[in-house]
Amino acid sequence: STAQRAGLQALARQITQRIARTPAPTGGTARALGYASACGEDRSFRTALERLDHVAVQAYADDGTITFWNRASETLYGYSAGEAIGRDLIELLLPPEVRAAERALLARIAAGGQAPAASETEVLRSDGSRATVYSSRILVEPDNGPRGFFCFDVDITARRRAESALRVSEARYRAIAQNIPGAVIRYLLHPDGHHSVEFMSPGCVGIWELEPAAFEQDAMLLWSAVEPEDREPMRASLLDSARDLTLWTHDWRIVTPSGRHKRLHTSSFPTRRSNGVVVWDGVVFDVTERHAAQAAIALSEARLRTLTEAAPEAIVVFDVEAGHLVEFNGKACTMFGLTPAQLLARNPVDLSPERQPDGRLSHDVARAYIERAAAGEEPV
């Protein structure tokens, strides 16, 4: 993050300034351990580096020999200070495929080149697993001491995995949203009363004849398309859902830019964010054809009832599974001398004598007729 980068850069400047003021160490181990000694001259400084909980700090000579290793480095990499100090940092922590490039880079920096900006780097842990760190390195050249490098690493492995998982999840969500019938929508109602669309799937084009970006820029396009007499009922339904956080299901009519009249249906589940914004995640379907089909069926049924009532014969409809009559006309009530309530509880056997004129049981004859009718025959 920006804050992490600024923090690492400030820490690097402080260390550079501190080591530049540190007297040169003496003794035969100046090259390998000179840095650690330089840090150690100021115990409070060394202690501060040791106690950095979330920044792994390593110091190493220009040949890669580790001279300082704080506790955060032990936690991040899995090596104790005793195991790490004196070893080659490049061989210890970097994957084989980047080691040669890293040595060449350190050589260029030591020769007067500029150290690269802090960046994300893949490193190795003691167990062989790989981690991602945000890493910054500086070249330190005390006036009277050995030069070398300080490296500051912040472990961002978990964050990168979470970001990767989020990208996969979002890609999966978008793939589903693009292929699901209708339009997938995330609709927001803000505390100040304004509306917005956070996400709209491409399915909206087939419904509203507008691209997703249009709604994401102006949510009121959804409302301007609604038939005027449907707007207030729709608004009231939405506010009821927001108040109680109950599933929002609603049907309404729209007019598209091309003048087509459609009927839509939504089923959207609301949640309330900590900032008071109510968010609906749901799907909007074009149910124009379904509604037209239902209307046609209703009209057909109404016509059938009219014809049935006007018929000169008694007409009854028997539900085989239920075992009783479910529909009949007035002529049937007259013929059998029963009220509609009484007739609903009867079946063909109840309305027949025990035996037919040919002597067969009415139960057997009725069953044979029903079986033939169920098979598609016409038992007259």
C-alpha positions as CSV (number, residue, x, y, z in Angstrom):
1,S,0.0,0.0,0.0
2,T,1.0,3.7,-0.2
3,A,1.4,3.9,3.5
4,Q,3.7,0.8,3.6
5,R,5.8,2.2,0.8
6,A,6.2,5.6,2.6
7,G,7.0,3.9,5.9
8,L,9.7,1.8,4.3
9,Q,11.3,4.7,2.5
10,A,11.3,6.8,5.7
11,L,12.9,3.9,7.6
12,A,15.5,3.5,4.9
13,R,16.5,7.2,5.2
14,Q,16.8,7.0,9.0
15,I,19.1,3.9,8.8
16,T,21.2,5.5,6.1
17,Q,21.7,8.6,8.2
18,R,22.4,6.6,11.4
19,I,25.0,4.3,9.8
20,A,26.7,7.2,8.0
21,R,27.4,8.7,11.5
22,T,28.6,5.4,13.0
23,P,32.4,5.1,13.6
24,A,34.1,2.4,11.6
25,P,34.6,-0.9,13.3
26,T,38.0,-2.5,13.8
27,G,39.2,-6.1,13.6
28,G,39.6,-8.8,11.1
29,T,35.9,-9.5,10.8
30,A,35.1,-6.0,9.5
31,R,33.9,-7.1,6.1
32,A,31.6,-10.0,7.1
33,L,30.4,-8.6,10.4
34,G,31.2,-4.9,10.0
35,Y,27.6,-4.0,9.5
36,A,26.3,-5.8,12.5
37,S,29.0,-4.1,14.5
38,A,28.1,-0.7,13.1
39,C,24.5,-1.3,14.1
40,G,25.6,-2.6,17.4
41,E,27.6,0.6,18.3
42,D,24.2,2.2,19.0
43,R,22.3,-0.4,21.1
44,S,19.1,1.6,21.0
45,F,19.2,1.7,17.2
46,R,19.9,-2.1,17.0
47,T,17.2,-2.8,19.5
48,A,14.7,-0.7,17.4
49,L,15.5,-2.8,14.4
50,E,15.2,-6.0,16.3
51,R,11.8,-5.1,17.6
52,L,10.2,-4.2,14.3
53,D,7.4,-6.7,14.3
54,H,6.2,-6.4,10.8
55,V,9.3,-5.4,8.9
56,A,11.9,-8.0,8.2
57,V,15.3,-6.3,8.2
58,Q,18.5,-7.8,6.9
59,A,21.9,-6.3,6.5
60,Y,24.4,-7.9,4.1
61,A,27.8,-7.2,2.7
62,D,28.2,-6.5,-1.0
63,D,29.1,-10.1,-1.6
64,G,25.7,-11.2,-0.1
65,T,27.0,-12.3,3.3
66,I,24.3,-11.7,5.9
67,T,25.5,-9.6,8.9
68,F,22.2,-8.7,10.6
69,W,18.9,-10.5,10.9
70,N,16.0,-9.2,13.1
71,R,13.2,-11.1,14.7
72,A,10.7,-10.3,12.0
73,S,13.1,-12.0,9.5
74,E,13.1,-15.1,11.7
75,T,9.3,-15.1,11.6
76,L,9.0,-14.5,7.9
77,Y,11.7,-16.8,6.6
78,G,11.9,-19.5,9.2
79,Y,15.6,-19.1,9.9
80,S,17.0,-18.0,13.3
81,A,19.6,-15.2,13.4
82,G,22.2,-17.8,14.2
83,E,21.3,-19.9,11.2
84,A,21.1,-16.9,8.8
85,I,24.1,-14.7,9.8
86,G,27.2,-15.5,7.8
87,R,25.3,-17.1,4.9
88,D,24.7,-15.8,1.4
89,L,21.4,-14.0,1.4
90,I,20.9,-14.4,-2.3
91,E,21.3,-18.2,-2.1
92,L,19.3,-18.4,1.1
93,L,16.2,-16.4,0.2
94,L,15.9,-15.9,-3.6
95,P,14.5,-18.5,-6.1
96,P,17.2,-20.0,-8.4
97,E,15.8,-18.3,-11.5
98,V,16.5,-14.7,-10.2
99,R,19.8,-15.2,-8.3
100,A,22.1,-14.3,-11.2
101,A,20.1,-11.2,-12.0
102,E,20.2,-10.1,-8.3
103,R,23.9,-10.4,-8.1
104,A,24.3,-8.4,-11.2
105,L,22.0,-5.7,-9.8
106,L,24.0,-5.5,-6.5
107,A,27.2,-5.1,-8.5
108,R,25.7,-2.2,-10.5
109,I,24.5,-0.5,-7.3
110,A,27.9,-1.0,-5.6
111,A,29.6,0.5,-8.7
112,G,27.6,3.7,-8.4
113,G,24.3,2.7,-10.0
114,Q,21.0,3.7,-8.5
115,A,19.1,1.3,-6.3
116,P,15.7,0.2,-7.8
117,A,12.5,1.5,-6.2
118,A,10.8,-0.7,-3.7
119,S,8.8,-3.4,-5.3
120,E,7.1,-6.8,-4.9
121,T,9.4,-9.8,-4.9
122,E,9.0,-13.5,-4.6
123,V,11.2,-15.1,-1.9
124,L,11.9,-18.6,-0.4
125,R,11.2,-19.7,3.2
126,S,13.1,-22.3,5.1
127,D,10.5,-24.9,4.3
128,G,10.8,-24.3,0.6
129,S,7.5,-22.5,0.2
130,R,7.4,-19.2,-1.6
131,A,6.2,-15.9,-0.2
132,T,5.6,-12.4,-1.7
133,V,7.2,-9.5,0.0
134,Y,7.2,-5.8,-0.6
135,S,10.9,-5.2,-0.5
136,S,13.2,-2.1,-0.4
137,R,17.0,-2.2,-0.3
138,I,19.5,0.6,0.2
139,L,23.3,0.8,-0.2
140,V,25.0,2.2,2.9
141,E,28.6,3.5,2.7
142,P,29.8,4.8,6.0
143,D,32.6,7.3,5.8
144,N,35.1,5.0,7.6
145,G,33.4,1.6,7.4
146,P,32.6,-1.3,5.0
147,R,29.8,-0.7,2.6
148,G,26.8,-3.1,2.2
149,F,23.1,-3.2,1.9
150,F,20.1,-3.1,4.1
151,C,16.9,-4.8,3.0
152,F,13.4,-4.2,4.4
153,D,10.7,-6.8,3.6
154,V,7.0,-6.7,4.4
155,D,5.1,-9.9,3.9
156,I,2.1,-9.4,1.6
157,T,1.6,-13.1,0.8
158,A,-1.8,-13.3,2.4
159,R,-3.0,-10.1,0.8
160,R,-1.9,-11.2,-2.6
161,R,-3.6,-14.6,-2.2
162,A,-6.8,-12.8,-1.1
163,E,-6.6,-10.5,-4.1
164,S,-6.0,-13.4,-6.4
165,A,-9.0,-15.3,-4.8
166,L,-11.1,-12.1,-5.2
167,R,-10.2,-11.8,-8.9
168,V,-11.1,-15.5,-9.5
169,S,-14.4,-15.0,-7.6
170,E,-15.2,-11.8,-9.5
171,A,-14.4,-13.5,-12.9
172,R,-16.6,-16.4,-12.0
173,Y,-19.4,-14.1,-10.8
174,R,-19.1,-12.1,-14.1
175,A,-19.1,-15.3,-16.2
176,I,-22.3,-16.4,-14.4
177,A,-23.9,-13.0,-14.7
178,Q,-23.2,-12.9,-18.4
179,N,-24.8,-16.2,-19.1
180,I,-27.8,-16.1,-16.7
181,P,-31.1,-15.2,-18.3
182,G,-32.1,-11.7,-17.6
183,A,-29.9,-9.0,-16.1
184,V,-28.0,-9.4,-12.8
185,I,-28.0,-6.1,-10.9
186,R,-26.5,-4.7,-7.7
187,Y,-28.7,-1.7,-6.8
188,L,-28.0,0.8,-4.0
189,L,-30.2,3.1,-2.0
190,H,-28.1,5.7,-0.1
191,P,-29.1,7.3,3.2
192,D,-29.5,10.7,1.5
193,G,-32.1,9.1,-0.8
194,H,-30.2,8.9,-4.0
195,H,-30.0,5.7,-6.0
196,S,-27.1,4.1,-7.8
197,V,-26.2,1.0,-9.8
198,E,-22.9,-0.7,-8.7
199,F,-23.1,-3.5,-11.2
200,M,-25.2,-4.4,-14.2
201,S,-24.7,-7.5,-16.4
202,P,-24.7,-7.4,-20.2
203,G,-28.2,-9.0,-20.1
204,C,-29.6,-5.5,-19.6
205,V,-29.1,-4.7,-23.3
206,G,-31.8,-7.3,-24.3
207,I,-34.2,-5.8,-21.7
208,W,-33.7,-2.0,-21.7
209,E,-31.7,-1.6,-25.0
210,L,-29.0,0.2,-23.0
211,E,-25.4,-0.8,-22.1
212,P,-24.4,-1.6,-18.5
213,A,-22.3,1.5,-18.3
214,A,-25.3,3.7,-18.9
215,F,-27.0,2.4,-15.7
216,E,-23.8,2.5,-13.7
217,Q,-23.5,6.2,-14.6
218,D,-27.1,7.1,-14.1
219,A,-29.4,4.8,-12.1
220,M,-32.4,7.0,-12.8
221,L,-32.5,5.6,-16.4
222,L,-34.2,2.5,-14.8
223,W,-37.0,4.7,-13.4
224,S,-37.5,6.8,-16.4
225,A,-38.3,3.7,-18.4
226,V,-41.0,2.6,-16.0
227,E,-44.6,3.2,-17.1
228,P,-45.8,6.3,-15.2
229,E,-48.7,4.5,-13.4
230,D,-46.3,1.8,-12.2
231,R,-43.6,4.1,-10.7
232,E,-45.2,4.9,-7.3
233,P,-46.2,1.2,-6.5
234,M,-42.6,0.2,-7.5
235,R,-41.1,2.9,-5.3
236,A,-43.3,1.9,-2.3
237,S,-42.4,-1.8,-2.8
238,L,-38.7,-1.0,-2.9
239,L,-38.8,1.2,0.3
240,D,-40.8,-1.6,2.1
241,S,-38.0,-4.0,1.3
242,A,-35.3,-1.5,2.4
243,R,-37.1,-0.9,5.7
244,D,-37.6,-4.5,6.6
245,L,-34.7,-6.0,4.7
246,T,-37.0,-8.5,3.1
247,L,-36.8,-10.1,-0.3
248,W,-37.9,-7.6,-3.0
249,T,-40.1,-9.2,-5.6
250,H,-42.0,-7.0,-7.9
251,D,-43.5,-6.8,-11.4
252,W,-43.7,-3.6,-13.5
253,R,-43.9,-2.3,-17.0
254,I,-41.4,-0.3,-19.1
255,V,-41.1,1.3,-22.4
256,T,-37.8,0.9,-24.2
257,P,-36.0,3.6,-26.3
258,S,-37.3,1.9,-29.4
259,G,-40.9,2.1,-28.1
260,R,-41.4,-1.5,-27.1
261,H,-43.6,-2.2,-24.1
262,K,-42.4,-4.9,-21.7
263,R,-43.3,-6.4,-18.4
264,L,-40.4,-7.1,-16.0
265,H,-40.0,-9.0,-12.8
266,T,-37.3,-8.9,-10.1
267,S,-36.3,-11.0,-7.2
268,S,-33.6,-9.2,-5.2
269,F,-32.2,-9.7,-1.7
270,P,-31.3,-6.6,0.4
271,T,-28.5,-6.1,2.9
272,R,-27.5,-3.0,4.8
273,R,-23.9,-1.8,4.9
274,S,-22.3,-0.2,7.9
275,N,-22.6,3.2,6.3
276,G,-26.4,2.8,6.0
277,V,-26.5,2.0,2.3
278,V,-29.0,-0.7,1.4
279,V,-27.8,-3.0,-1.4
280,W,-30.0,-5.3,-3.4
281,D,-28.3,-8.2,-5.3
282,G,-30.7,-9.8,-7.7
283,V,-31.9,-10.6,-11.2
284,V,-34.4,-8.8,-13.4
285,F,-36.3,-10.9,-16.0
286,D,-38.3,-10.0,-19.0
287,V,-41.6,-11.7,-18.4
288,T,-43.5,-10.1,-21.3
289,E,-44.0,-13.3,-23.2
290,R,-44.9,-15.3,-20.0
291,H,-47.4,-12.6,-19.0
292,A,-48.9,-12.6,-22.5
293,A,-49.2,-16.4,-22.4
294,Q,-50.8,-16.3,-19.0
295,A,-53.3,-13.7,-20.2
296,A,-54.1,-15.8,-23.2
297,I,-54.6,-18.9,-21.0
298,A,-56.9,-16.9,-18.7
299,L,-58.9,-15.6,-21.7
300,S,-59.1,-19.1,-23.1
301,E,-60.3,-20.4,-19.8
302,A,-62.9,-17.7,-19.5
303,R,-64.2,-18.5,-23.0
304,L,-64.3,-22.2,-22.1
305,R,-66.3,-21.5,-19.0
306,T,-68.7,-19.4,-21.0
307,L,-69.2,-22.1,-23.6
308,T,-69.5,-24.8,-20.9
309,E,-72.2,-22.9,-19.1
310,A,-74.1,-22.2,-22.3
311,A,-73.9,-25.9,-23.5
312,P,-77.3,-27.7,-23.6
313,E,-75.7,-30.9,-22.1
314,A,-74.4,-31.6,-18.6
315,I,-70.5,-31.3,-18.6
316,V,-68.3,-32.5,-15.8
317,V,-64.5,-32.7,-15.4
318,F,-63.1,-35.6,-13.3
319,D,-59.6,-35.4,-11.6
320,V,-58.4,-39.0,-11.7
321,E,-55.7,-38.4,-9.1
322,A,-57.9,-36.5,-6.7
323,G,-60.7,-39.0,-7.3
324,H,-63.6,-36.4,-7.6
325,L,-65.2,-33.9,-9.9
326,V,-63.4,-30.5,-10.1
327,E,-65.5,-28.7,-12.7
328,F,-69.0,-28.9,-14.1
329,N,-71.7,-26.7,-15.5
330,G,-75.1,-25.7,-14.2
331,K,-76.8,-28.4,-16.4
332,A,-74.9,-31.1,-14.4
333,C,-76.2,-29.8,-11.1
334,T,-79.7,-29.9,-12.5
335,M,-79.4,-33.3,-14.0
336,F,-78.0,-34.9,-10.8
337,G,-80.1,-32.8,-8.5
338,L,-77.1,-31.8,-6.4
339,T,-75.7,-28.5,-5.3
340,P,-72.2,-27.4,-6.5
341,A,-70.7,-28.2,-3.1
342,Q,-72.3,-31.7,-3.2
343,L,-71.2,-32.4,-6.7
344,L,-67.5,-31.4,-6.0
345,A,-67.3,-34.3,-3.5
346,R,-68.6,-36.9,-6.0
347,N,-67.1,-39.2,-8.6
348,P,-68.6,-41.0,-11.6
349,V,-69.4,-44.1,-9.6
350,D,-71.2,-42.1,-6.9
351,L,-73.4,-40.6,-9.6
352,S,-74.2,-44.1,-11.2
353,P,-76.4,-47.0,-10.2
354,E,-74.6,-50.1,-8.8
355,R,-75.0,-51.9,-12.1
356,Q,-75.3,-50.9,-15.7
357,P,-78.2,-52.1,-17.9
358,D,-76.0,-54.9,-19.2
359,G,-75.4,-56.1,-15.7
360,R,-71.8,-55.0,-15.3
361,L,-70.8,-53.2,-12.2
362,S,-70.7,-49.4,-12.7
363,H,-67.3,-49.3,-10.8
364,D,-65.7,-51.6,-13.4
365,V,-67.3,-49.8,-16.4
366,A,-66.2,-46.4,-15.1
367,R,-62.6,-47.6,-14.5
368,A,-62.4,-49.1,-18.0
369,Y,-63.6,-45.8,-19.5
370,I,-61.1,-43.8,-17.4
371,E,-58.2,-46.0,-18.4
372,R,-59.1,-45.8,-22.1
373,A,-59.4,-42.0,-21.8
374,A,-56.0,-41.8,-20.0
375,A,-54.5,-43.8,-22.9
376,G,-55.6,-41.2,-25.4
377,E,-58.6,-43.1,-26.7
378,E,-62.1,-41.8,-27.0
379,P,-64.4,-44.2,-25.1
380,V,-67.9,-43.0,-26.2
